[in-house]
């Protein structure tokens, strides 16, 4: 009996929550310093209109610039409303190449254009001829199968009776 009581006390002591207090470990963030001065903003404009349209632009001291305009297309037509935003940005790449990107984002997605953006190779002449030939072919109408006569299916089965 003494062994059972001792076992129960030991089990209760082991099951009690053990709250260990951990000392919080603070890590000091690395300070990052730059020898280069911050690039000043030479000009900036930001306009938001009551109808939801907007425009912004800025030019920085290193020649980088960006601008964009946006508006709601087909306003009031619940199923055809689309936000249209178009703009551009330009900067000088580290190798000295001027980079300019003109972009538009609308119901057709995001599209960017720029001289530095790679373009796909042209479609080979043979493939283009095949595509043109396919486009000129009349559309093939799927074959219509014979429809069963009116009242063709009957839930009552008819068997030959002798």
C-alpha positions in Angstrom: 0.0 0.0 0.0 2.8 2.4 0.9 4.4 1.6 -2.5 1.2 2.6 -4.4 0.9 5.9 -2.5 4.5 6.7 -3.1 4.1 5.9 -6.8 1.0 8.2 -7.1 2.9 11.0 -5.4 5.8 10.5 -7.7 3.5 10.5 -10.8 1.8 13.7 -9.6 5.1 15.4 -9.1 6.3 14.5 -12.5 3.1 15.6 -14.2 3.1 19.1 -12.7 3.9 21.8 -15.2 7.5 22.9 -15.0 7.9 26.5 -15.9 11.5 27.2 -16.7 12.2 30.9 -16.9 14.5 31.6 -19.8 16.5 34.8 -19.9 15.6 36.7 -23.0 18.5 36.9 -25.4 18.9 40.2 -27.0 20.9 40.4 -30.3 22.1 43.8 -31.3 21.4 44.6 -34.9 24.3 45.2 -37.1 24.6 48.8 -38.0 25.1 49.3 -41.8 26.8 52.5 -42.8 27.2 53.7 -46.3 30.0 56.1 -47.4 27.7 57.4 -50.2 25.4 60.2 -49.3 21.7 59.8 -49.7 20.4 60.6 -53.2 18.2 63.8 -53.0 14.8 64.0 -54.7 15.0 66.9 -57.1 11.3 67.1 -57.9 8.2 65.2 -56.8 4.5 65.4 -57.5 1.6 63.3 -56.2 -2.0 63.9 -57.1 -5.0 61.9 -56.1 -8.4 62.9 -57.5 -11.9 62.3 -56.0 -12.9 60.0 -59.0 -10.1 57.6 -58.0 -7.6 58.6 -60.7 -4.1 59.5 -59.7 -0.7 60.5 -60.9 2.7 60.7 -59.5 6.2 61.4 -60.6 9.7 62.1 -59.2 13.2 62.8 -60.4 16.2 62.0 -58.2 19.6 63.7 -58.0 21.3 60.8 -59.8 19.0 61.0 -62.8 16.6 58.2 -61.9 13.0 59.1 -62.5 9.6 57.5 -62.5 6.0 58.5 -63.3 2.6 56.8 -63.4 -1.0 57.6 -64.0 -4.0 55.5 -63.1 -7.8 55.6 -63.6 -10.8 53.3 -63.4 -12.0 52.2 -66.8 -15.7 51.6 -67.4 -16.6 53.2 -64.1 -20.1 52.2 -62.9 -20.3 49.0 -65.0 -19.8 46.4 -62.3 -18.7 43.5 -64.7 -16.5 45.6 -66.9 -14.7 47.9 -64.5 -10.9 47.7 -64.7 -8.1 49.7 -63.2 -5.6 51.0 -65.7 -2.2 52.2 -64.6 0.5 53.2 -67.0 3.9 54.7 -66.4 7.6 54.5 -66.9 10.9 54.6 -65.0 14.4 55.2 -66.0 17.8 55.0 -64.4 21.5 54.4 -65.3 22.7 50.8 -64.9 26.1 50.2 -63.1 27.8 49.7 -66.5 26.6 53.2 -67.6 23.8 52.0 -69.9 20.6 54.1 -69.7 17.6 51.9 -68.9 14.1 53.1 -69.7 11.0 50.9 -69.1 7.5 51.9 -70.2 4.8 49.8 -68.7 1.0 49.3 -68.5 -1.1 47.3 -66.1 -4.8 46.7 -67.0 -7.3 44.0 -67.4 -4.9 42.2 -69.8 -2.1 42.0 -67.1 1.2 43.8 -66.7 3.2 44.6 -69.9 6.6 46.2 -69.9 8.6 47.5 -72.9 12.2 48.5 -73.0 15.2 48.2 -75.3 17.0 46.1 -72.7 14.2 43.5 -72.3 14.9 40.4 -74.4 12.4 39.6 -77.2 11.5 36.2 -78.6 13.0 35.1 -81.9 10.9 35.6 -85.0 8.6 32.7 -86.0 10.2 30.6 -88.8 8.7 31.0 -92.2 7.6 27.4 -92.5 5.7 27.5 -89.2 4.1 30.9 -90.1 2.9 29.5 -93.4 1.3 26.5 -91.5 -0.4 28.9 -89.1 -1.7 31.0 -91.9 -3.0 27.9 -93.7 -4.8 26.7 -90.6 -6.3 30.1 -90.1 -7.7 30.1 -93.6 -9.3 26.6 -93.3 -13.1 26.7 -92.5 -14.0 25.5 -89.1 -15.0 21.9 -89.0 -18.4 21.3 -87.5 -18.5 18.3 -85.3 -20.6 15.4 -86.7 -24.1 15.3 -85.4 -25.2 11.8 -84.5 -28.7 10.5 -85.3 -31.1 11.4 -82.6 -33.3 8.7 -81.3 -36.9 8.8 -82.3 -39.3 10.7 -80.1 -40.1 8.6 -77.0 -37.1 6.4 -77.8 -36.4 5.2 -74.3 -39.0 3.5 -72.3 -38.5 2.5 -68.7 -40.7 -0.5 -69.3 -38.7 -3.3 -70.9 -40.3 -5.4 -73.5 -39.3 -9.0 -73.7 -40.3 -11.7 -76.1 -42.9 -13.7 -74.5 -43.6 -17.3 -75.7 
